Amino acid sequence: MRRIPSQDLQRNVSPVQEAALHDPVAITNHGRDCLVLMSAAEYRRLKRRDRMAFAITEMPEAFVEALCRQATAADPEAVALNHLLDEDPGAWTPAARRLLGGV
């Protein structure tokens, strides 16, 4: 990614805008990246990739069931892990609890 000091951006906006239409341009302040200038199309593409995240304890039951069905259909080896869904989280190892966010 091309990097441009903020002072250069202020003096030469048009060439930086043109460059950002093709590839994102990092704008630096005191040598550190502080902003990224990119095309609107690239921004929209990235926004479409946003994901919604839930804590496992906050997921609606229907959502959990749909995920289980999808995982099982996509990966037959997932069936071997289904017993973990029925286990008491208190019986999990400390490493497993940390991995799952302290559930």
C-alpha positions, 0 to 999 in steps of 0.5 A: 500500500502506498503511504503519503504524509498528510502534508503531501496530501494537503498540497497534492489532493488530486494525484492522491485521490486518483491513486486511491481509486485504484489501491488504498493509500495510507495517509501518515502523520509523523511517520505513522499510518493514521488514515486510509483513503480508498475508493467508494467501491472498495469501501462498500466491498469491505462493508459487505464483509462485515460480520455480526458477532455474538457471545456464545451465551447470547446466541438465539437457540434457533441460530445455534441449531442452524449453525450446528446443522450447517457445520455438520453438513459442511464437515462430517468430522464436526459430528464427533464434536457434538458431545461438547454441546451437551457437556457442562462448561464447568467440566471444561479445561481452563484452556477450553474456557479461555478459548470460548471466552470464559463461558 
